[in-house]
């Protein structure tokens, strides 16, 4: 069943909506934020981010991230690369292992966008 809405003022120059009270997000900014949010929109990546955030010093070796998420090493490395490119993690190499550290500012930026 369709609901009919009453139109109260159809005169020329009448406004149908309230004016904006602040500047909306720009197209380039929307594209940047979308890439960031897309990086978070995967259960494995959220788990990896959570594991790193829960680790001592908010840093973890890739060797410690494979078993908890139950994925192969190449798949885990792929997810970590996406999180690093999105700015959520930084990577450093020590010997043959890569270590990932949480970049807290990236999480603050997402939180600020979502609460604005």
N, C-alpha and C positions, 0 to 999 in steps of 0.2 A: 504494500500500500504506500503510495507516494504522499509525502507531506507537502502541503502548499504553504509558502511563506507570503505574508502580506507585504506589499511594497507600499510604503507610506509617503514617499516623496520622490517623484520622478521628474521634477522640474529641472530645466537646464541649469547646470552649475551646482546641483546638490551633490554632496559627497556621500558615498555609501559606506565608507570605512573611516575609522579613527586615523589620524595622521601618525606617522612614525614618531617615536619619542627619542630614538637614537639611530645612529648610522648602522645599517645592516652590514653583514659580512660581505666583503668584496669577492669577486669571482676568483682572483688568484689566491686569496686567503682561504676560500672555501675549498679549492683544489688541494692546497697544502694540508688543511685540517682533515680532508677526506682521506688522503694518503696515510696520515697519522692514525686516524680512527680505523682504517682498513687493516693496518698492521696489528691492531688490538682485537680485531673481530675474528679471532680464531682461537678455539679452546686450547690448542697446544701452545700457542704463543702466550696466552694469558697465564697458563701454568708455568711456562719457562720464566716469564717475567716475575711471577710470584715466588718461584724457587730462588731466583737470584736475589730478589728483595728480601727474602727470609734467611739468606745465607749470611755468615759472619762477614762483616764489612760490606754487605750488599754486593758481594762478588762471588762468582762460582766458576770452576773449571768446566769446560765442555764435557769432560769425562764424567763429571758428577751430575750432568743434566740428562744424559741419555736414558738411563734406567728408570728414573721416576716418571717420565712421560711415556715410556713404552714404545718409542719410535726408534728407527735406525739412526745411526750417526749422521749419514748424509741428510736425512730429513730434519733432524735437530739442527744441524749446521745451517740448513736453508732457512729455517724459522728464525734462528739467531741472527742471520744476515739481514733479514727483513726488519727485525726489531732494532738492529744496529743502524740500518739506513734510515729508519724512522726517527732515530735519536733517543730511543728508550734505553739502549745499552751502549757501552763503549767496549772495545775489544783490545786486549793486549796479548802478545805472544810471549810465552816463557818456555823455552826449550821446544818440545814438540807439541805442547798443549796451548790452547787458546783460553784465556780467561775473560769473562764478561762481567762488567760492573754496571750497576743501575745508574742511570742519569736522572736524578730526582727532578731536575728542572723540567724535563719533558713531561713528567706526570703532572707537575704543577700547571704547565701550560694547557694541557688537556682539561684538567679540573677547572681552570679559570674560564676556558671557553664554554664548558658545559654549564657552569653556574652563572654566566653573564646574562 
